[in-house]
């Protein structure tokens, strides 16, 4: 049905996913003997994509350290979650009406799209990662890999990955052979006119929790957007339906852009913090191992045997553990202080400098006009 709809001139906004976090399907139990069939949480349109000139990497998702969303760990420490992408203006195509005015977008464990080598269509990337993105097996997300472990295994790929793409041009049917139950006389084998499609490799961007906050306003539940996910979908639908008049107005609501220098400082400082944390974990692991070895020395009654030297070593290990944890808290404090200080400084510059320049320009202009008026008056007399 989709194939014939597109061939007959229908325009489509298509969503697929490398791993759908919004899909909470439970495993389907088949029989006591067979156990269960694990629910598939990825999607693709293989034959249709082939006909449209697209490919989607199966069982892989796009992750990006530079676009990672900051999440809070159980210990209250902010951590970059590379699977959730907070996309910015630079990641959107500037010359396409659907994405030109978007400021931010959140995607979760998205797939990524390629142009097929034999494609006859025009493929236009609309949303892309940075060139520091990595292709990650979706199984790491499926089975709940720790965000810190994802950071440690992260390796930049050096090439941007396309998350959403526009497809234009003539296409052939994805099902060239006759289909049972379909009248071959009315069935189309190629498009009547050039197709116009937008394919998005993420379905989670449609889920409220990634881009909407709900707040209580005098007893009423009010939705407040923190990203342009909704604007992107509406823009795409209106563009595909032939109306783009309101798109530029809709996407202007969110004009704040992140401070790139702050983001770079945060990334560099967090790298140092992660390295310090790894060193701490190694040290704690060694300490626990040594303590465990000491506590294994027991007599026949199960009483712990520990010499004075061993007790002293145990005290040293415990003191080292406490000291290292204090150092780690100090590093975290310094990180937050540096980021807050730089952020406040840039805010002051952006908020205060521009009005100051306007006042200065007005003062200079007024002085120049006053001087001209005085000269004119002197000349007349």
C-alpha positions in Angstrom: 0.0 0.0 0.0 2.8 2.4 0.9 4.6 1.6 -2.4 1.6 2.3 -4.6 0.7 5.4 -2.6 4.1 6.9 -3.2 4.2 5.8 -6.9 0.8 7.5 -7.4 2.2 10.9 -6.3 1.6 10.6 -2.5 4.1 12.4 -0.3 5.2 10.7 2.9 6.9 11.5 6.2 8.5 8.1 7.3 9.9 7.3 10.7 12.1 4.2 11.3 14.5 3.5 14.2 17.7 1.8 15.0 16.4 1.1 18.5 13.1 2.4 19.8 13.3 3.4 23.5 9.6 4.4 23.4 8.6 0.8 22.4 8.1 -1.0 25.7 6.9 -4.2 24.1 7.3 -7.3 26.3 8.8 -10.5 24.9 6.2 -12.7 23.2 5.9 -16.1 25.0 5.5 -18.9 22.4 5.5 -22.1 24.4 7.2 -23.6 27.5 9.5 -25.5 25.3 10.6 -22.7 23.0 10.8 -20.0 25.7 10.1 -16.6 24.3 10.8 -14.6 21.2 12.5 -11.3 22.1 10.5 -8.2 20.9 12.2 -6.4 18.0 12.7 -2.7 18.8 14.2 -1.6 15.6 12.5 -1.0 12.3 13.3 -0.6 8.6 11.6 -0.6 5.3 14.1 -2.7 3.4 12.4 -3.2 0.0 11.0 0.4 0.0 14.3 1.8 1.0 16.0 -0.1 -1.8 13.6 1.4 -4.3 14.0 4.9 -2.9 17.8 4.7 -3.0 18.3 4.5 0.8 20.1 2.1 3.2 19.8 1.9 7.0 22.5 0.1 9.0 20.7 -2.8 10.8 21.4 -3.3 14.5 23.5 -0.1 14.8 22.7 3.3 16.2 24.4 6.8 16.0 26.1 8.1 19.1 27.9 11.4 19.4 30.0 12.7 22.4 29.7 16.3 21.2 25.9 16.1 21.1 25.5 13.9 24.3 22.7 14.8 26.7 23.8 15.4 30.3 22.1 13.0 32.7 22.4 12.6 36.5 23.9 9.4 37.8 22.8 7.7 41.0 25.5 9.5 42.8 24.3 12.9 41.7 27.1 13.5 39.2 26.2 14.8 35.7 27.4 12.5 33.0 27.3 12.7 29.2 24.9 10.0 27.8 26.1 9.7 24.2 23.0 7.7 23.1 20.7 10.7 23.6 21.6 13.4 21.1 20.8 17.0 21.8 21.1 18.4 18.3 21.8 22.0 17.6 21.4 24.5 14.8 24.6 23.5 13.1 23.3 19.9 12.7 20.3 21.1 10.6 20.4 21.8 6.9 20.3 25.6 6.6 18.8 25.8 3.0 15.8 23.6 3.6 12.6 25.2 4.8 11.8 22.3 7.1 15.0 22.6 9.2 16.4 26.1 8.5 14.9 27.8 11.6 15.1 24.9 14.1 17.3 25.6 17.1 17.3 22.3 18.9 16.1 18.7 18.6 16.4 15.6 20.8 16.8 12.1 19.5 17.3 8.9 21.4 19.4 6.0 20.1 18.6 6.9 16.5 19.6 4.9 13.4 21.4 6.5 10.5 20.8 6.5 6.7 23.0 6.1 3.7 22.5 6.7 0.0 22.7 3.5 -2.0 25.5 3.4 -4.6 22.9 2.5 -7.3 20.4 5.2 -6.3 18.7 7.2 -9.0 17.0 9.5 -6.6 18.3 12.8 -5.2 19.0 12.3 -1.5 19.4 15.5 0.7 20.6 15.2 4.3 18.4 17.3 6.6 19.7 16.3 10.0 23.2 15.0 10.7 25.6 14.3 13.6 29.0 15.9 14.0 32.1 14.3 12.4 32.9 12.9 15.8 29.9 10.4 15.8 30.3 6.7 16.3 28.4 3.7 15.0 27.4 1.6 18.1 25.7 -1.8 18.2 22.2 -1.3 19.5 22.7 -4.3 21.9 24.7 -2.0 24.2 21.5 0.0 24.8 19.1 -2.9 24.7 20.9 -4.5 27.7 21.4 -1.3 29.7 25.1 -0.6 29.4 26.3 2.0 32.0 26.7 5.5 30.5 30.2 5.7 31.9 31.1 2.4 30.1 29.8 3.9 26.9 32.1 6.8 27.3 35.1 4.6 27.8 34.4 2.5 24.7 33.6 5.7 22.6 35.8 6.1 19.5 35.0 9.0 17.1 34.3 7.8 13.5 35.4 10.9 11.7 32.4 11.1 9.5 28.9 12.7 10.1 26.0 10.3 10.2 22.7 11.3 8.5 19.7 11.0 10.8 17.0 12.5 8.5 17.0 12.7 4.7 14.8 14.1 2.0 14.3 11.9 -1.1 13.3 13.3 -4.5 13.1 11.8 -8.0 11.5 9.1 -10.1 11.4 5.6 -8.5 10.4 2.1 -9.5 8.1 -0.2 -7.5 9.7 -2.0 -4.6 7.7 -5.0 -5.6 8.1 -5.5 -9.4 6.5 -8.9 -9.5 2.8 -9.4 -9.5 1.1 -9.4 -6.1 -1.8 -11.8 -5.4 -5.1 -10.0 -5.0 -3.9 -6.8 -6.7 -5.2 -5.9 -10.1 -2.2 -5.9 -12.4 -4.0 -3.5 -14.8 -4.1 -0.7 -12.2 -0.9 -1.5 -10.4 1.9 1.0 -10.9 5.4 -0.2 -11.6 7.0 3.3 -11.5 6.2 6.7 -10.2 3.8 8.9 -12.1 5.9 12.0 -11.1 9.0 12.7 -9.0 8.4 11.5 -5.4 9.0 13.8 -2.4 9.7 12.0 0.9 11.3 12.8 4.2 12.7 9.8 6.1 13.7 10.1 9.8 15.8 7.4 11.5 14.3 7.9 14.9 10.9 7.4 16.4 11.7 8.4 20.0 11.7 12.1 19.0 7.9 11.8 18.9 7.7 10.8 22.6 6.9 13.7 25.0 9.5 12.9 27.6 12.4 13.9 25.3 11.2 17.4 24.4 8.2 18.5 26.6 8.0 19.4 30.3 4.6 19.4 31.9 4.0 22.0 34.7 1.1 22.9 37.0 -0.2 26.4 36.3 -3.0 27.3 38.7 -4.4 23.8 38.7 -4.0 23.3 35.0 -1.4 21.0 33.3 0.6 23.1 30.9 3.1 21.7 28.3 6.4 23.6 27.9 8.7 22.6 25.1 12.4 22.4 25.6 13.3 21.3 22.1 11.8 21.8 18.6 10.7 18.2 18.0 7.1 19.2 17.5 8.0 22.1 15.2 10.1 19.8 13.0 7.3 17.3 12.5 4.7 20.0 11.7 7.2 21.7 9.4 7.7 18.5 7.5 4.0 17.7 7.2 3.1 21.2 6.0 6.0 21.2 3.5 5.0 17.8 2.1 1.4 18.9 1.9 2.5 21.9 -0.2 2.2 24.7 2.4 5.3 26.3 3.9 3.9 29.8 4.7 4.0 29.4 8.5 7.1 27.4 8.9 9.5 30.3 9.4 7.2 31.8 12.1 6.8 28.6 14.0 10.4 27.8 14.5 11.5 31.2 15.9 10.3 30.6 19.4 13.5 29.1 20.7 16.3 31.4 19.9 18.8 30.5 22.7 21.9 28.8 21.4 24.3 27.0 23.7 27.7 28.6 24.5 30.1 26.5 22.4 33.1 27.5 24.6 31.2 26.4 27.7 30.4 23.1 26.0 34.0 22.6 24.9 35.2 23.4 28.5 32.7 21.0 29.9 33.8 18.2 27.5 37.5 18.7 28.3 36.9 18.9 32.0 34.7 15.8 32.0 37.3 13.9 30.2 39.7 14.7 33.0 37.1 13.8 35.5 36.4 10.5 33.8 40.1 9.6 33.8 40.3 10.5 37.5 37.2 8.3 38.2 38.8 5.4 36.3 42.0 5.8 38.4 39.8 5.9 41.5 38.0 2.7 40.5 41.2 0.9 39.9 42.6 2.0 43.2 39.4 1.0 45.1 39.4 -2.3 43.3 43.0 -3.0 44.3 42.2 -1.9 47.9 39.2 -4.2 48.1 41.3 -7.1 46.7 44.0 -6.5 49.3 41.5 -6.2 52.1 39.8 -9.4 51.0 43.1 -11.2 51.0 43.9 -10.0 54.5 40.4 -11.1 55.8 40.8 -14.6 54.3 43.5 -15.4 56.9 41.5 -17.1 59.7 42.2 -19.8 62.3 40.4 -23.1 62.8 37.6 -21.3 64.7 37.0 -18.9 61.9 38.6 -16.0 63.9 40.3 -13.4 61.7 44.1 -13.5 62.0 45.8 -10.2 61.3 49.3 -9.1 62.3 50.1 -5.6 63.4 51.6 -4.9 60.0 48.5 -6.1 58.2 46.2 -4.0 60.4 48.4 -1.0 59.6 48.2 -1.8 55.9 44.4 -2.0 56.2 44.3 1.4 57.8 46.4 2.9 55.1 44.2 1.4 52.4 41.1 2.9 54.0 42.7 6.3 54.5 43.8 6.3 50.8 40.3 5.4 49.8 38.8 8.3 51.8 41.5 10.8 50.5 40.9 9.8 46.9 37.2 10.3 47.2 37.7 13.7 48.7 40.0 14.6 45.7 37.3 13.4 43.3 34.7 15.6 45.0 37.2 18.5 44.7 37.6 17.9 41.0 33.8 17.8 40.5 33.5 21.1 42.5 36.2 22.7 40.4 34.5 21.5 37.2 31.1 23.0 38.2 32.8 26.2 39.3 34.7 26.7 36.1 31.7 26.0 33.9 29.4 28.3 36.0 32.0 31.1 36.1 32.6 31.0 32.3 28.9 30.7 31.6 28.1 33.7 33.8 30.8 35.7 32.1 29.5 35.0 28.7 25.9 35.8 29.7 27.1 39.2 31.1 28.8 39.9 27.8 25.8 38.8 25.7 23.2 40.5 27.9 25.1 43.6 28.9 27.5 44.4 26.1 25.0 44.7 23.3 22.8 47.3 25.1 26.0 49.1 26.2 27.2 49.3 22.5 23.8 50.6 21.5 23.9 53.3 24.1 27.5 54.2 23.2 26.6 54.4 19.5 23.6 56.6 20.3 25.8 58.9 22.4 28.4 59.3 19.7 25.7 59.9 17.0 24.1 62.5 19.2 27.4 64.3 19.8 28.1 64.3 16.1 24.7 65.8 15.3 25.1 68.4 18.0 28.5 69.4 16.6 27.0 69.7 13.1 24.2 71.9 14.4 26.6 74.2 16.2 28.7 74.6 13.0 25.7 75.3 11.0 24.5 78.0 13.5 28.0 79.6 13.5 28.1 79.7 9.7 24.6 81.3 9.5 25.7 84.1 11.9 
